[in-house]
Amino acid sequence: MAMFVARLLPLAAQLIWIISGASAHLTESWCKEAETDCHFVLVVDYGLTMMFNRDLVKADNGRLYKYDVNVSHDASQIPMSEVVTADGFYEPRLVMTFNGTIPGPALHVWRGQKVHLRVINKMMHETTSVHFHGVRQCGTPYSDGVPFITQCPILPGQSFEQRFVVDQTGSYFYHSHSGPQMTNGLYGPLVIHPRATSDTKRDESPGPEVDVADEFILMFQDWNHEWDSNLVTMKMRWGIYSRGQKYQNTQTHAGVRYSGYVFHSGLINGRGRFYDDGGHHNEAPLSIFTVEQGKRYKLRLFNPSDIYPFRVSVDGHPFLVVSSDGEDLEPVIVESIIVHPGERFDVIINCNQTRENYWIRGQTLEVGHTHIAEAVLRYIGASENSEPKSTRRRCSDLDPCLVLNCPFLYYPATAHTKCINFDQLRAPRVNTLKQPSSSNNLVEYFLNFAFPGHTETPGSVNGRAFVFPPAPFLSQPQDAHVQCSRDQCGDEKICHCPHIISYSRDDLVQLVLVNMGAGRGWDHPIHIHGHSFQVVKIGYPTYDESSGKFIKENQDINCGQGEHGTESFCNNARWADQTWKSGNIPGLELTRAPAKDTIVVPSGGYVVVRFKADNPGAWLIHCHLELHMTDGMIAMLNESFPLWPQPPTNFPKCNSFHYETDYIEQLQKNGPR
């Protein structure tokens, strides 16, 4: 491995950041490094794909023209920056946009700056919100952007200002946290840069010294050009049919199902192509990233998808992986990375190949389907009028491909592909979270993310499908009415209520994230607001080492026994070996555990994460598959309730309304005032 690193990264005198912001057509909004405060405005509104100045647009050979133009070499082109193309499908689709684009503008700030964000809701009839995914909001929980948890939703015609200081660095993104609006288009990247003069990036190791000529943002998304996200959500709940046929869920080679989402196309930075059943595409434009031969570039990989993870690679260019979710990693070289919804990875590529065009690929893990997102890595001097002719690296028994962040242990032996699971990675420095001591009390919670049930199977955590309170829990706790009934909730019961987990300041919180029992069947990327956490252990199920197929659940967890001998809902999981209580779990990585804010819990397995309770507030923990989150796979972390900061002055209030007396009877008796 050291030889490969040396080949990819010759010694350099210092880490040089030359950032031009050329992120393949994304609108860029930069805050000057010398500024103390950064001001941004995001306008939320509806839009239509493939429209320009009230004219329908068509795609031809990667260019855009008015729908009735007879395309020729001198035909008038329509600027691609002015059109939400998505996958280029000819029937316009209703979308939601930030400042008229998908993704929204790339926001660039510097560590230590205060962000002032004004969100303006111009939609006709929908409320909205903006959550900064991965930003810890230390001391500013009221800017976390979750309706009925941290704030009232932003009504049509209203605006809302969020203020917070960014005391971290790396790749993050912002998105609506209202229903399924994110995958209707309401997402965009946030990059927090280290200060070049004084910031030693204390959250990160310097890592390998490398000149980075430029950096690019790549946001991968699954796309259906006929159904908006509201319709997809309702179809999941009531039944998924397409063109008169019942939809059959796809799955990975391990036998793990995906939720019902008809994948039409994959997008990178809002652009992609629709392929028909014969493998022919519609010539829609793709995102193009231009590089210079002999230089190195950082790629920031994001996945704001609804359901699907993408295995991301660049033909002929291995990845040096340097960070995930804004947290540095001990570098590792791989052929590709699996990026799950909610995750981000930063990689460095060495552009030392011939001056050609190369495919950037993001392929789903579905068996029997070639669902892919595409973009182009273009060397200066390569043809601008031809498709890449590059191919993926050939994996062999003697030279297998290394894939990072698999949600399983094995690819089929015939694939000649080896997994590097996230728990095999290490932070570049010794971390500070150790075993419990007199100064930090360890509290442990088991949380099972699943779809258990008999007549109904909602997304749930420990059998509790989350229901948002009628008032924001953080700012109006007295109006929130957040209680789950002990009679309705239980080991083998399903209930609907605001599920709350409480702990105190400076507790060492250990969460055992479980994916087992009668509702198992999906890999769940779990995201925690308000914290990054250390991944100290992952327990995988048993697989067939040759085929990679799932065999049985991990035996470290005791789910209990279901009713009448049936499989348990696993609503009250615990360690099978009770000596593992109080943090006495064998195999914990406590020295250099890697940190994240989103981690995939494998179907049939578990993940143990730790963080210190040092950020009082109300924080969500949820599956970041949008269909699962909107179906109730959420819980709330009530952190240090007595120490919550007070709401900002004149902070909006909202609540349900009920008459306290018989209003009509009072009018008849007393008359109008």
C-alpha positions as CSV (number, residue, x, y, z in Angstrom):
1,M,0.0,0.0,0.0
2,A,2.8,2.4,0.8
3,M,4.3,1.9,-2.7
4,F,0.9,2.9,-4.2
5,V,0.7,6.0,-2.1
6,A,4.2,7.0,-3.0
7,R,3.3,6.5,-6.7
8,L,0.2,8.6,-6.5
9,L,1.5,11.3,-4.1
10,P,5.1,12.4,-4.6
11,L,6.3,14.6,-1.8
12,A,5.3,18.2,-1.8
13,A,6.6,21.1,0.3
14,Q,3.1,22.0,1.6
15,L,-0.6,21.5,1.1
16,I,-1.7,24.0,-1.5
17,W,-5.3,25.0,-2.0
18,I,-6.0,26.6,-5.4
19,I,-9.7,26.7,-5.5
20,S,-11.4,28.0,-8.6
21,G,-14.8,26.6,-7.9
22,A,-15.2,25.0,-11.3
23,S,-17.7,22.4,-10.2
24,A,-19.3,21.6,-13.6
25,H,-22.0,24.2,-14.0
26,L,-23.0,24.5,-10.4
27,T,-23.8,28.1,-9.3
28,E,-21.1,29.1,-6.8
29,S,-21.6,31.5,-3.9
30,W,-18.4,32.3,-2.0
31,C,-17.8,34.2,1.2
32,K,-14.5,36.0,1.3
33,E,-12.0,34.5,3.7
34,A,-11.3,37.8,5.5
35,E,-15.0,38.3,6.3
36,T,-16.4,37.6,9.7
37,D,-20.0,37.1,8.6
38,C,-21.4,35.4,5.5
39,H,-24.8,36.3,4.1
40,F,-26.8,34.0,1.7
41,V,-30.3,34.0,0.4
42,L,-32.1,30.8,-0.8
43,V,-35.4,31.3,-2.6
44,V,-37.6,28.2,-2.6
45,D,-39.9,27.9,-5.6
46,Y,-41.4,25.5,-8.1
47,G,-39.8,24.8,-11.5
48,L,-40.2,22.6,-14.5
49,T,-37.5,20.5,-16.2
50,M,-36.6,21.0,-19.9
51,M,-38.2,24.5,-20.1
52,F,-36.6,27.8,-21.2
53,N,-38.4,31.1,-21.4
54,R,-41.8,29.4,-21.8
55,D,-40.4,27.1,-24.5
56,L,-40.0,23.4,-24.4
57,V,-36.4,22.3,-24.8
58,K,-35.0,19.1,-26.5
59,A,-31.6,17.5,-26.3
60,D,-29.5,16.5,-29.2
61,N,-25.9,15.3,-29.0
62,G,-25.4,16.8,-25.5
63,R,-26.7,20.2,-26.5
64,L,-30.1,21.9,-25.9
65,Y,-32.4,23.4,-28.6
66,K,-35.9,24.8,-28.8
67,Y,-38.3,21.9,-29.3
68,D,-39.2,22.8,-32.9
69,V,-35.7,23.6,-34.2
70,N,-34.4,21.4,-37.0
71,V,-31.0,20.8,-35.5
72,S,-28.0,21.6,-37.7
73,H,-24.4,22.8,-37.1
74,D,-25.6,26.4,-37.1
75,A,-28.8,26.0,-35.1
76,S,-29.2,28.3,-32.1
77,Q,-28.4,26.6,-28.9
78,I,-30.0,27.2,-25.5
79,P,-27.6,27.8,-22.6
80,M,-27.5,24.8,-20.4
81,S,-27.0,26.9,-17.3
82,E,-30.5,28.3,-17.8
83,V,-32.4,24.9,-17.9
84,V,-33.1,22.3,-15.2
85,T,-32.4,19.4,-17.5
86,A,-32.5,16.4,-15.0
87,D,-32.4,13.4,-17.3
88,G,-33.5,15.3,-20.4
89,F,-36.9,13.5,-20.6
90,Y,-39.1,15.5,-23.0
91,E,-42.1,15.7,-20.7
92,P,-41.5,18.5,-18.2
93,R,-41.6,17.4,-14.5
94,L,-42.6,19.6,-11.6
95,V,-39.6,20.2,-9.3
96,M,-38.7,22.4,-6.4
97,T,-35.6,24.6,-6.6
98,F,-33.2,26.7,-4.6
99,N,-32.6,29.9,-6.5
100,G,-34.0,28.3,-9.7
101,T,-31.4,25.5,-9.9
102,I,-31.0,21.8,-9.0
103,P,-28.8,21.4,-7.1
104,G,-29.0,24.7,-5.3
105,P,-25.9,27.0,-5.3
106,A,-22.7,25.7,-3.9
107,L,-22.1,27.7,-0.7
108,H,-18.4,28.2,0.3
109,V,-17.4,29.5,3.7
110,W,-14.4,29.4,5.9
111,R,-14.0,27.9,9.3
112,G,-14.9,30.2,12.2
113,Q,-17.3,32.4,10.1
114,K,-20.9,33.2,11.1
115,V,-23.4,32.2,8.4
116,H,-26.5,34.3,8.0
117,L,-29.0,32.4,5.8
118,R,-32.3,33.9,4.7
119,V,-34.8,31.3,3.3
120,I,-37.7,32.8,1.3
121,N,-40.6,30.5,0.5
122,K,-42.2,31.4,-2.8
123,M,-44.1,28.2,-3.3
124,M,-47.9,28.5,-3.6
125,H,-49.1,26.0,-1.0
126,E,-46.2,24.1,0.7
127,T,-44.3,24.9,3.8
128,T,-40.5,24.2,3.8
129,S,-37.3,24.4,5.8
130,V,-33.5,24.1,5.4
131,H,-31.3,21.7,7.3
132,F,-27.5,21.9,7.1
133,H,-26.6,18.2,7.0
134,G,-23.6,17.4,9.2
135,V,-23.2,21.0,10.6
136,R,-23.2,20.4,14.4
137,Q,-25.0,23.7,15.2
138,C,-23.1,24.0,18.6
139,G,-25.1,26.4,20.7
140,T,-27.5,27.2,17.9
141,P,-30.0,24.3,17.8
142,Y,-32.7,26.7,16.6
143,S,-31.0,26.9,13.2
144,D,-31.0,23.1,12.6
145,G,-34.0,23.5,10.3
146,V,-36.4,20.7,11.3
147,P,-40.1,21.7,11.4
148,F,-41.9,21.0,14.7
149,I,-38.6,20.0,16.3
150,T,-36.4,23.1,16.2
151,Q,-38.8,25.6,14.5
152,C,-42.1,26.2,12.9
153,P,-42.3,25.4,9.2
154,I,-41.8,28.3,6.8
155,L,-45.2,29.1,5.4
156,P,-45.7,30.2,1.7
157,G,-44.8,33.9,1.5
158,Q,-42.7,33.8,4.7
159,S,-39.0,34.1,5.2
160,F,-36.8,32.6,8.0
161,E,-33.3,33.5,9.0
162,Q,-30.8,31.0,10.3
163,R,-27.5,32.0,12.0
164,F,-24.7,29.8,13.1
165,V,-20.9,29.6,13.4
166,V,-19.1,26.9,11.4
167,D,-16.5,25.4,13.7
168,Q,-15.6,22.5,11.4
169,T,-14.3,21.9,7.9
170,G,-15.2,19.6,5.0
171,S,-18.0,18.6,2.7
172,Y,-21.6,19.1,3.9
173,F,-24.9,19.9,2.2
174,Y,-28.2,21.6,2.9
175,H,-31.6,20.3,2.1
176,S,-35.3,20.7,2.9
177,H,-36.3,18.7,6.0
178,S,-40.0,19.0,5.2
179,G,-41.5,15.8,3.9
180,P,-40.0,14.5,0.7
181,Q,-38.9,17.8,-0.7
182,M,-35.2,17.0,-0.8
183,T,-35.5,14.6,-3.7
184,N,-37.9,16.9,-5.5
185,G,-34.8,19.1,-5.9
186,L,-34.3,21.0,-2.7
187,Y,-30.7,20.2,-1.9
188,G,-27.3,21.9,-2.5
189,P,-23.6,21.6,-1.4
190,L,-21.9,23.4,1.5
191,V,-18.1,23.4,1.7
192,I,-16.4,24.7,4.8
193,H,-12.7,25.5,4.0
194,P,-9.8,25.6,6.4
195,R,-8.3,29.1,6.6
196,A,-5.1,29.0,4.6
197,T,-3.1,31.3,6.8
198,S,-3.9,30.3,10.4
199,D,-6.2,27.3,10.5
200,T,-4.2,24.1,11.0
201,K,-7.5,22.2,10.6
202,R,-7.4,20.9,14.1
203,D,-10.2,18.4,13.4
204,E,-8.0,16.8,10.8
205,S,-4.5,15.4,10.4
206,P,-2.4,17.1,7.8
207,G,-2.4,13.8,6.0
208,P,-0.3,13.3,2.8
209,E,1.2,16.5,1.5
210,V,-0.2,17.0,-2.0
211,D,-0.7,19.9,-4.4
212,V,-4.4,20.1,-5.3
213,A,-4.9,22.1,-8.5
214,D,-8.6,22.4,-8.1
215,E,-11.6,20.7,-6.5
216,F,-15.0,19.5,-7.8
217,I,-18.4,18.8,-6.3
218,L,-20.3,15.8,-7.5
219,M,-23.8,15.2,-6.2
220,F,-25.4,11.9,-7.1
221,Q,-29.1,11.4,-7.2
222,D,-31.6,8.7,-8.2
223,W,-34.4,10.1,-10.5
224,N,-37.9,9.3,-11.6
225,H,-39.0,11.6,-14.4
226,E,-42.7,10.8,-14.0
227,W,-43.4,10.7,-10.3
228,D,-42.5,13.4,-7.8
229,S,-41.4,12.5,-4.4
230,N,-44.8,12.9,-2.8
231,L,-46.2,10.4,-5.2
232,V,-43.4,8.0,-4.6
233,T,-44.0,8.2,-0.9
234,M,-47.7,7.5,-1.2
235,K,-47.1,4.6,-3.6
236,M,-44.7,3.0,-1.1
237,R,-47.4,3.2,1.5
238,W,-50.4,2.1,-0.6
239,G,-48.9,-0.1,-3.3
240,I,-46.5,0.5,-6.2
241,Y,-47.8,0.0,-9.7
242,S,-46.3,1.2,-12.9
243,R,-48.1,0.9,-16.3
244,G,-50.6,-1.5,-14.9
245,Q,-48.0,-3.8,-13.4
246,K,-47.1,-4.4,-9.7
247,Y,-43.6,-3.2,-9.1
248,Q,-41.1,-5.9,-8.0
249,N,-38.5,-4.6,-5.5
250,T,-34.9,-4.9,-6.6
251,Q,-32.1,-6.2,-4.3
252,T,-28.4,-6.5,-3.9
253,H,-26.4,-9.7,-4.6
254,A,-26.6,-10.3,-0.8
255,G,-30.4,-10.5,-1.1
256,V,-31.1,-7.2,0.7
257,R,-34.2,-5.5,-0.7
258,Y,-34.6,-1.9,-1.9
259,S,-37.8,0.0,-1.2
260,G,-40.1,0.6,-4.2
261,Y,-38.6,3.4,-6.3
262,V,-38.7,3.1,-10.0
263,F,-35.3,4.2,-11.1
264,H,-35.4,6.0,-14.4
265,S,-32.0,7.8,-14.4
266,G,-29.1,8.8,-12.3
267,L,-28.1,12.4,-12.0
268,I,-24.7,14.1,-11.2
269,N,-25.1,17.7,-10.3
270,G,-28.7,17.7,-11.7
271,R,-27.8,16.2,-15.1
272,G,-28.1,12.7,-16.5
273,R,-29.5,10.7,-19.4
274,F,-32.5,8.4,-19.8
275,Y,-31.8,5.0,-21.3
276,D,-34.5,3.0,-22.9
277,D,-34.8,-0.8,-22.6
278,G,-32.6,-1.2,-25.6
279,G,-29.7,0.7,-24.0
280,H,-30.1,3.8,-26.1
281,H,-30.0,7.2,-24.4
282,N,-31.7,10.5,-25.2
283,E,-28.4,12.5,-25.7
284,A,-29.1,14.8,-22.8
285,P,-26.2,16.9,-21.6
286,L,-24.0,15.6,-18.8
287,S,-21.8,17.4,-16.2
288,I,-18.2,17.8,-17.5
289,F,-15.2,18.3,-15.2
290,T,-12.1,19.7,-17.0
291,V,-8.6,18.8,-15.8
292,E,-5.1,19.4,-16.8
293,Q,-2.7,16.5,-17.4
294,G,-0.2,16.0,-14.6
295,K,-2.2,17.6,-11.9
296,R,-4.2,16.3,-8.9
297,Y,-7.7,17.2,-8.1
298,K,-10.0,16.7,-5.1
299,L,-13.5,15.3,-5.8
300,R,-16.1,15.9,-3.1
301,L,-18.7,13.1,-3.5
302,F,-22.2,13.6,-2.1
303,N,-25.3,11.4,-2.2
304,P,-28.6,13.2,-1.6
305,S,-30.6,10.4,-3.1
306,D,-34.0,9.0,-2.1
307,I,-33.1,5.3,-1.9
308,Y,-30.1,4.1,-3.8
309,P,-26.4,4.1,-2.9
310,F,-24.0,4.6,-5.8
311,R,-20.7,2.8,-6.4
312,V,-18.6,5.7,-7.7
313,S,-15.5,5.4,-9.8
314,V,-13.6,7.2,-12.5
315,D,-12.2,5.1,-15.4
316,G,-8.4,4.9,-15.2
317,H,-8.2,7.0,-12.0
318,P,-8.0,5.3,-8.6
319,F,-9.2,7.2,-5.6
320,L,-7.1,8.3,-2.7
321,V,-9.7,8.6,0.1
322,V,-8.9,11.2,2.6
323,S,-12.1,12.0,4.5
324,S,-15.7,11.1,5.1
325,D,-18.5,13.4,6.3
326,G,-16.0,16.1,7.0
327,E,-13.8,14.0,9.2
328,D,-10.3,13.0,8.1
329,L,-9.3,9.4,7.5
330,E,-6.0,7.7,7.3
331,P,-5.7,7.6,3.5
332,V,-6.5,4.5,1.5
333,I,-6.4,3.8,-2.2
334,V,-9.4,2.1,-3.8
335,E,-10.9,1.5,-7.2
336,S,-14.3,2.8,-6.1
337,I,-16.4,4.0,-3.2
338,I,-20.0,3.1,-2.3
339,V,-21.6,6.4,-1.2
340,H,-24.9,5.9,0.6
341,P,-27.7,8.5,0.9
342,G,-26.6,11.2,3.4
343,E,-22.8,10.3,3.1
344,R,-20.0,12.4,1.7
345,F,-16.4,11.3,0.8
346,D,-13.5,13.4,-0.3
347,V,-11.0,11.8,-2.7
348,I,-7.9,12.8,-4.6
349,I,-7.2,11.7,-8.2
350,N,-4.0,11.9,-10.1
351,C,-4.7,13.0,-13.7
352,N,-1.7,11.2,-15.2
353,Q,-3.4,9.5,-18.1
354,T,-3.5,10.4,-21.8
355,R,-5.4,13.5,-22.9
356,E,-8.8,11.9,-23.4
357,N,-12.3,11.9,-22.0
358,Y,-13.1,9.4,-19.2
359,W,-16.3,8.2,-17.7
360,I,-17.2,9.1,-14.2
361,R,-19.6,6.4,-13.1
362,G,-22.1,6.0,-10.2
363,Q,-23.7,2.6,-10.4
364,T,-26.4,1.2,-8.0
365,L,-25.9,-2.1,-6.3
366,E,-29.0,-3.7,-7.8
367,V,-28.6,-7.2,-9.3
368,G,-30.0,-7.5,-12.8
369,H,-30.2,-3.8,-13.5
370,T,-27.6,-1.4,-15.0
371,H,-28.7,1.7,-13.3
372,I,-26.1,4.4,-13.6
373,A,-25.3,8.1,-13.2
374,E,-22.7,9.4,-15.6
375,A,-20.5,12.5,-16.0
376,V,-17.3,13.2,-18.0
377,L,-13.7,13.8,-16.8
378,R,-12.2,15.8,-19.7
379,Y,-8.5,16.5,-20.1
380,I,-7.6,19.8,-21.6
381,G,-6.8,18.9,-25.3
382,A,-9.3,16.1,-25.5
383,S,-12.1,16.2,-28.0
384,E,-15.1,18.2,-27.0
385,N,-17.4,16.5,-29.6
386,S,-17.0,12.8,-28.7
387,E,-18.1,10.5,-25.9
388,P,-15.5,8.9,-23.7
389,K,-14.3,5.5,-24.9
390,S,-12.8,4.6,-21.6
391,T,-13.8,1.3,-19.8
392,R,-13.8,0.3,-16.1
393,R,-10.8,-1.4,-14.8
394,R,-10.8,-5.1,-15.3
395,C,-10.8,-6.9,-11.9
396,S,-9.0,-10.2,-11.7
397,D,-8.2,-12.9,-9.2
398,L,-4.5,-11.7,-9.1
399,D,-5.4,-8.1,-9.1
400,P,-8.8,-7.6,-7.4
401,C,-10.6,-4.3,-7.3
402,L,-10.9,-2.7,-3.8
403,V,-14.3,-1.1,-3.0
404,L,-14.7,1.1,0.1
405,N,-17.7,1.3,2.3
406,C,-19.6,-1.9,1.4
407,P,-22.8,-2.6,3.3
408,F,-21.9,-6.3,3.2
409,L,-18.7,-8.3,3.7
410,Y,-18.3,-10.0,0.3
411,Y,-18.9,-9.6,-3.4
412,P,-19.4,-12.9,-5.3
413,A,-16.1,-14.6,-5.8
414,T,-16.6,-14.3,-9.6
415,A,-16.5,-10.5,-9.3
416,H,-12.9,-10.5,-8.2
417,T,-13.8,-7.6,-6.0
418,K,-12.8,-7.1,-2.3
419,C,-14.6,-5.0,0.3
420,I,-13.0,-2.5,2.6
421,N,-15.7,-1.9,5.2
422,F,-15.8,1.4,7.1
423,D,-14.8,-0.2,10.4
424,Q,-11.5,-1.2,8.8
425,L,-10.6,2.5,8.4
426,R,-8.8,4.6,11.0
427,A,-8.7,8.2,12.0
428,P,-5.2,9.8,11.5
429,R,-4.9,10.7,15.1
430,V,-5.7,9.1,18.5
431,N,-9.2,10.1,19.5
432,T,-10.4,11.3,22.9
433,L,-13.4,9.0,23.7
434,K,-12.2,6.2,25.9
435,Q,-13.9,3.8,28.3
436,P,-16.2,5.3,30.9
437,S,-14.5,7.0,33.8
438,S,-15.6,9.0,36.9
439,S,-15.8,12.1,34.7
440,N,-18.0,10.6,31.9
441,N,-21.0,8.4,32.6
442,L,-21.7,5.9,29.8
443,V,-25.4,5.6,28.8
444,E,-26.3,2.9,26.3
445,Y,-29.4,2.7,24.1
446,F,-30.4,0.0,21.5
447,L,-32.3,1.4,18.6
448,N,-33.7,-1.0,16.0
449,F,-34.4,0.6,12.6
450,A,-36.9,-1.7,10.9
451,F,-40.4,-2.2,9.4
452,P,-42.0,-4.7,11.8
453,G,-45.7,-5.4,12.0
454,H,-48.5,-7.6,10.9
455,T,-51.4,-5.6,9.4
456,E,-49.2,-2.4,9.1
457,T,-45.5,-2.1,8.8
458,P,-44.4,1.5,9.1
459,G,-40.9,2.7,9.3
460,S,-40.0,2.7,13.0
461,V,-37.4,2.8,15.7
462,N,-38.0,0.1,18.3
463,G,-41.5,-0.3,16.9
464,R,-42.4,3.4,17.3
465,A,-43.2,5.2,14.1
466,F,-42.4,8.8,14.7
467,V,-45.1,11.4,14.7
468,F,-44.1,15.0,14.8
469,P,-45.5,17.0,17.7
470,P,-48.0,19.9,17.0
471,A,-45.5,22.5,18.2
472,P,-41.7,22.7,18.0
473,F,-40.3,20.6,20.8
474,L,-37.2,22.8,21.2
475,S,-38.9,26.3,21.4
476,Q,-42.3,25.3,22.8
477,P,-41.8,22.1,24.9
478,Q,-44.9,22.9,27.0
479,D,-47.1,22.7,23.8
480,A,-45.4,19.8,22.1
481,H,-47.3,16.9,24.0
482,V,-44.5,14.4,23.4
483,Q,-45.4,11.2,25.1
484,C,-45.6,7.6,23.9
485,S,-48.2,5.4,25.6
486,R,-46.9,2.4,27.5
487,D,-50.1,0.6,26.7
488,Q,-49.8,1.1,23.0
489,C,-46.0,0.6,22.7
490,G,-44.2,-2.5,23.7
491,D,-41.9,-5.4,22.7
492,E,-44.2,-6.9,20.0
493,K,-46.3,-3.8,19.3
494,I,-46.4,-1.0,16.8
495,C,-47.3,2.5,17.9
496,H,-47.3,6.0,16.4
497,C,-45.9,8.8,18.7
498,P,-42.9,11.1,19.1
499,H,-40.1,8.7,20.2
500,I,-37.7,10.6,22.6
501,I,-34.4,9.4,24.1
502,S,-33.0,11.5,26.9
503,Y,-29.6,11.9,28.5
504,S,-27.6,14.5,30.4
505,R,-24.7,16.9,29.8
506,D,-21.3,15.2,29.5
507,D,-22.7,11.7,29.3
508,L,-20.7,9.4,27.0
509,V,-23.5,8.3,24.8
510,Q,-23.2,4.8,23.2
511,L,-25.9,3.9,20.6
512,V,-26.2,0.4,19.4
513,L,-27.9,0.9,16.0
514,V,-29.6,-2.4,15.1
515,N,-31.2,-3.7,11.9
516,M,-32.8,-7.0,12.8
517,G,-36.0,-8.9,13.5
518,A,-39.3,-9.2,11.6
519,G,-38.9,-5.8,9.9
520,R,-35.3,-6.4,8.6
521,G,-34.7,-6.2,4.9
522,W,-33.0,-3.0,4.0
523,D,-29.6,-1.4,4.7
524,H,-30.2,1.8,6.6
525,P,-27.9,4.9,6.5
526,I,-28.5,6.4,9.9
527,H,-27.8,10.2,10.4
528,I,-27.6,12.0,13.7
529,H,-28.1,15.7,14.0
530,G,-26.0,17.9,16.3
531,H,-23.0,15.5,16.5
532,S,-20.3,13.6,14.7
533,F,-19.8,10.2,16.3
534,Q,-17.1,7.6,16.4
535,V,-17.8,4.3,14.8
536,V,-16.3,1.9,17.3
537,K,-17.7,-1.5,16.1
538,I,-19.7,-3.0,13.2
539,G,-21.3,-6.4,13.6
540,Y,-22.2,-8.0,10.2
541,P,-24.5,-10.9,9.6
542,T,-23.3,-14.2,8.3
543,Y,-22.9,-14.4,4.5
544,D,-21.9,-17.1,2.1
545,E,-18.2,-16.3,1.3
546,S,-18.5,-17.5,-2.3
547,S,-21.8,-16.0,-3.4
548,G,-22.0,-13.1,-0.8
549,K,-25.6,-14.1,0.0
550,F,-27.1,-13.3,3.4
551,I,-27.4,-16.4,5.6
552,K,-28.4,-15.3,9.1
553,E,-28.4,-12.3,11.5
554,N,-25.5,-11.4,13.7
555,Q,-25.7,-13.5,16.9
556,D,-24.3,-10.8,19.2
557,I,-27.8,-9.3,19.6
558,N,-30.7,-10.9,21.4
559,C,-34.0,-9.8,19.9
560,G,-36.2,-11.8,22.2
561,Q,-39.0,-14.1,21.1
562,G,-42.0,-13.0,19.0
563,E,-45.6,-13.9,19.7
564,H,-46.6,-17.5,19.2
565,G,-43.0,-18.5,18.2
566,T,-42.9,-15.9,15.4
567,E,-39.8,-13.8,14.6
568,S,-39.5,-10.9,17.1
569,F,-40.0,-7.3,16.2
570,C,-36.7,-6.7,18.0
571,N,-38.2,-3.6,19.8
572,N,-36.2,-4.4,23.0
573,A,-32.8,-5.6,21.7
574,R,-30.0,-6.3,24.1
575,W,-26.6,-8.0,24.2
576,A,-26.8,-11.8,23.9
577,D,-23.9,-11.9,26.4
578,Q,-24.9,-9.7,29.3
579,T,-21.3,-9.2,30.3
580,W,-21.0,-6.8,27.4
581,K,-23.0,-4.2,29.3
582,S,-21.5,-0.9,30.4
583,G,-19.2,-0.7,27.5
584,N,-17.5,-4.1,28.0
585,I,-17.8,-5.1,24.4
586,P,-15.0,-7.0,22.9
587,G,-13.5,-5.6,19.7
588,L,-14.2,-2.0,20.2
589,E,-11.9,0.4,18.4
590,L,-11.2,3.0,21.0
591,T,-7.9,4.4,19.9
592,R,-8.4,5.7,16.3
593,A,-12.0,5.1,15.6
594,P,-13.1,6.9,12.4
595,A,-15.8,9.6,12.8
596,K,-18.9,10.3,10.8
597,D,-22.4,11.7,11.0
598,T,-24.1,9.1,8.7
599,I,-23.3,5.4,8.9
600,V,-24.9,2.4,7.2
601,V,-26.4,-0.3,9.4
602,P,-26.2,-3.5,7.5
603,S,-29.4,-5.6,7.2
604,G,-29.1,-8.3,9.9
605,G,-26.3,-6.5,11.7
606,Y,-25.5,-3.6,14.0
607,V,-23.2,-0.6,14.5
608,V,-21.9,0.8,17.8
609,V,-21.3,4.5,17.8
610,R,-20.1,6.9,20.6
611,F,-20.2,10.7,21.1
612,K,-20.0,13.0,24.1
613,A,-23.2,14.9,25.2
614,D,-21.7,18.4,24.8
615,N,-24.3,20.1,22.6
616,P,-27.6,20.7,24.5
617,G,-30.7,20.7,22.3
618,A,-33.2,18.5,20.5
619,W,-31.6,16.4,17.7
620,L,-33.1,13.9,15.3
621,I,-31.6,10.5,14.6
622,H,-33.2,8.9,11.5
623,C,-32.7,6.8,8.4
624,H,-31.6,9.1,5.5
625,L,-33.5,7.1,2.9
626,E,-36.2,9.7,2.3
627,L,-38.9,7.1,1.9
628,H,-38.1,5.5,5.2
629,M,-37.8,8.9,7.1
630,T,-41.1,10.1,5.8
631,D,-42.7,6.8,6.9
632,G,-41.6,7.3,10.5
633,M,-38.1,5.9,10.9
634,I,-37.0,8.7,13.2
635,A,-36.3,9.2,16.9
636,M,-35.4,12.4,18.8
637,L,-32.4,12.9,21.1
638,N,-33.3,15.1,24.1
639,E,-29.9,16.3,25.1
640,S,-29.4,18.0,28.4
641,F,-32.9,19.6,28.6
642,P,-32.2,22.0,31.5
643,L,-29.3,23.5,29.6
644,W,-31.1,24.2,26.3
645,P,-30.3,27.7,25.0
646,Q,-33.2,30.2,25.0
647,P,-34.9,30.8,21.6
648,P,-33.8,34.0,19.7
649,T,-35.9,37.1,20.4
650,N,-39.3,37.0,18.6
651,F,-38.8,33.5,17.5
652,P,-41.9,32.3,15.7
653,K,-44.5,30.2,17.5
654,C,-47.1,27.7,16.2
655,N,-49.5,25.3,17.7
656,S,-52.7,23.4,17.2
657,F,-55.9,25.3,18.1
658,H,-59.0,24.1,20.0
659,Y,-61.8,26.2,21.5
660,E,-61.7,26.1,25.3
661,T,-65.5,26.8,25.5
662,D,-68.5,26.4,23.2
663,Y,-67.9,29.4,21.0
664,I,-71.4,29.4,19.4
665,E,-73.2,29.1,22.7
666,Q,-71.1,32.0,24.1
667,L,-72.0,34.2,21.1
668,Q,-75.7,33.5,21.5
669,K,-75.5,34.3,25.2
670,N,-73.3,37.4,25.2
671,G,-73.4,38.5,21.6
672,P,-70.4,39.7,19.6
673,R,-67.9,41.9,21.4
